[in-house]
Amino acid sequence: METGKAKLVLEVDDLRDSLAFYTTKLGWEQVDSEPTGQAALLRAAPDYLVVLQQRATLELQNSGQIDLNAWLLPQAQRPKRGDQVYMGVSSVQTVERELRQRGFDNLKLEEDAGSVRKLFVSTSDGFTIVYWEELFPSEEEILANYAAGADELERLLQGMSDVELDAIESPGKWSIRQQVLHLIDLELVTIHKVKFALAEPGRNYQGNGFSQDDWCTGLDYARRPIEPEIAMFRAVREHIVGLCKHLPDAMQSTIVTSNREETVAKLLKMLNGHAVHHMRAIGRIRK
């Protein structure tokens, strides 16, 4: 029995039907069953365990009649129907090929600026499994993508009115205005790391956590103008590109955080992927 390793709980309406879907269509392996038959433990990837739980049995779990704690990591996630569930894999193309061989055609591929390749798979329970694979572009490609980001954002927003900036993709989701302000704020927070790495390579860095929802509320993303922020986004990116071209070995400069070492190249690649993710969402809203 696999104990204490599952990082995800998917609540389903019909456990038997869901087991058939996840094992037959997605190729996940069932490795254990809960004694009352109300939950099952599956291996979705070599190092990724998932619990399927009958939705109607949550009251039984709360009353102690069903105990899944032995299966779960302390911070196991319980996504809601409609949410996306991310799973890292070594090769998205391999996963895609295997799913198509199983007759699964409802697939969508995306690539975020040489940062991440993703495969979106809709499940029978209303979740979206996102298999993702990290990509490794050259330093020149990373810097070129980073330099192009300001032009891409401005082109995407060109001609939009204030009313259009407040459009949303679906109820409860961020508007275009909120997407833009979040994109730029994460850039500003991360650039602090980049500047330390460039100025003092190898130094220890300790920063505060970043809560996107708290910042969205506290900084009033819903009603602020975006024009000054877009100008600042361009200025910051031009500033960093200039430094990286001027300083020797800039892209390999590092900072050391509490749990890892990060290069400037890795930080800029992350910013590229993050920006593309939100610009893609803006593009969907515009349509």
N, C-alpha and C positions, 0 to 999 in steps of 0.2 A: 504493500500500500504506500502510495506517495503521500507524505505528510508535510504540512506546513509550507507548501510550495506554490499553490495556485494563486495567481495574482488577479484573477478575474472571475466574477459570478455573472452569468447571463440568466435572467429570469424569463422563463418561457411559459406559454399557455398550455402546451401539450408536450410533456417530456418525451413520450414515445416517438411522436412525429419529429420532434426536434433532434433526437438522437439519430434517427434515420437520415435526416438531412445533413447533419454535421459529419457523420461517419461515412455515409455513402457519397454525398456530393462534394464535401470539402476534404474528405480523406483524413479527418481527425480520428485518433485512436481512443476508444474507451478503455480506461485502465482501472476503474473501480466504480462501485455503486453504493449508494446510501441504503442501509438495511430496510427501510420502509419503502424503497423504490421511488422516492420523491426527488432524488437528485442523483447526478452521475458526475464522475471526474473524467475529463478527456485531455489528451495530449494534442494540442493544436500545432505545435512545433517542438523540436528536440528539447528546448529549454522553456517551454511555455505551456503551463497547465491551466485548464479552464473548468469551472464548475457550472453545469447546467442544473437549474433548480426550477421545479414546478412553481409557477407564480402563486397559485392558490395556497401554497403550503407555508407562506411566510409567517402566518399566525402560529403554526405548529413550531416553527423555529424559535419564534419569540417566546413561546411557552416552554421551551426546552425539550420538546418531544423529538425534534430533529436538531442534531448538532453537527455543523459543518466545519467547526473551528480547526479540527485536526488536519483538514485539507488546505486551509487558507493561510496565506501570508497575512501579517497583522494589518497591512494597508491595502487589502484586496479591494478592487474597484467593482462597483455595481452600476454599470451604465444604464441609462433609460432607453426605452424603445425610440429609435430614430438617431441614437448617438453613433459616433464612429469609434471603433476599437482598433488601436494601432498594435501591430505585431511585427517586430523586426525579423528579417530573414536575410540569408546570405545572397539569394538571387531571386528577384521578383520574376524574371523571365522563366525560371524553372517552375515556380509556383503557378504562373499563368499556363504554361504548357501542361502541367499535370491536371489543372482544373479543366482545361479544354478537353483533355483526353477523357475526363469523367463526364463530359457532356455539358459542362457549365459554360454558358456563353454570355451571361449577363455580367460582363467585366468592363472596367474602365481603367486605363493607364494614364498616369500623369508623371511629369518630371519637373522638379523645382530647381531651375537655374543651375544644373550641374551639382546640386546638393543632395537631393533625395529622389529616388524613383518609387512610385507608389502604385499599387494595384487595389482598386476598390471592388469589394465583393458584397452584394446585398444578400442577407440571410432571410430565411423563412420567418424569422421572428421580428423583423423590422430593424435589426442592427445592420451596420455596415462594417465589415472587417476590412481594415486597411493594412495590407502587407507592405512594408516599406524596406528599402535597401539603401544604405548610404553609398553615395558615389564619390569618386576621388578624382576630380579634375585637377589640371596643373595649376600652379600658382598664377601663371599668366591668364588662364581662363577665369580663375576666381576673381582676379582684380578687374578684368574686362567686364565680367558680369556685374560686379559691384559698381563700376563706373557708369554702366548703362542704366542703372536702376532709377535714377532721377528722371531721365528722359522718358522711361517707360511709365512711371507714375503720372507725370504731367500729361502725357499723351492719353492715358486712360481716363483722366479727369477732365480733359479739355471740353469746354462748352457746357459743363454741367451747372445747373442753377441750384440755389439753396434748397429748393423743394426736392429736387432730384437727389441731392446729397443725403437727404433724410430717408431715402427709400431703403427698405429692408428686403431680405431674401425670403424670410418667413417669420411668423410671430415669435418674439423672444430673441431673435438674432440681432446682431449689430447692424446699424445702418452703414452706408458708404462713409459718411462723415466719421463715425466711430472707428471703422476699420482703418481709415487713414491716420487718425490721431494715435491709435494704438501702435500701428506700424512704426510711426516716427518716434514715439516715446520709447519703445523697445530699442530702437536704433541708438537713441541718446544714452540710455542706461548701459548698453553694451560697449559703446564707443569709449566709455570711461576705462574699461578693461583694455581696449586696444591701445589707448594712449599710454597707459602704464607699461604695457608690453614693449611699445616702441621706445619709450624714454628710459626705462629701467629693465632691460631684458632679464628674465629669470627671477624677478622679485616675487615675494609672496603677496597675494592679493586677497583681501577679505571684503566682500560686499554684502549688501542687504538683499533679501528676497524681493521679487517683483510680482505683485498681485495685479494682474491685468484688470480684474473686475473692480478692485478698490480704486485703481487709478482712473478707470472709466467713469466711476461715480464721483470720486473726489475732485477730478480735474474737469468735470462737466463736458465729456466728449460729445454728448448729445446736442449741445447748442453752441459750441465754439466755432469760430471761423477757421478755415483750414489754410488759407492763402499764405499767412506768415510761416506756418509750420512747413509747408511744401518748400518754400524758399530756404528755410533752415535745413531741411533734408538735403537739398542740393548742395548747399554750402558745406555741410558736414562731410558728405561723400567726396566732394572735390578736395576738401582739406585732407582727408585720409588717403585718397589716391595720390595726392602730391607728396605726402610724407613717405608712402610706401615706395614711390619711384625715386625719391631722393636719398633715403637711408639705405645703406648696404644691408643685405640679408633681412630686410624688414619683415617679410612674410614668415620668416622662421623665428622671429622674436617671440618670447613666451612670457606668460605669467603663470604662477603656481597657486591654484586655489586649494581649498581644504581637501579636495579629493582627486584632483587631476591637474595635469599641465596642459595649457591651451596655447596654441600658436596663433599669431595674427591671421594666418591663412585660414585656420579652422574657424575663428571667430567671424571673419568676413564671409566665409562660405555659409555659416549658419544664418547670418543676416540676409544673404542673397535668397536662401530658401524661405526664410520667414516672410520677406517682402513679396516674393512671387506667390506664396500661399494666399496672402491677403489681397494682392492685386487680382488673382484669379477669382476670389470671392466677389470683388468689386465688379469684375467683368460679368459675372453671372447675374448680379443685381441689375446692371445696366441693360442686359438683354430682356 
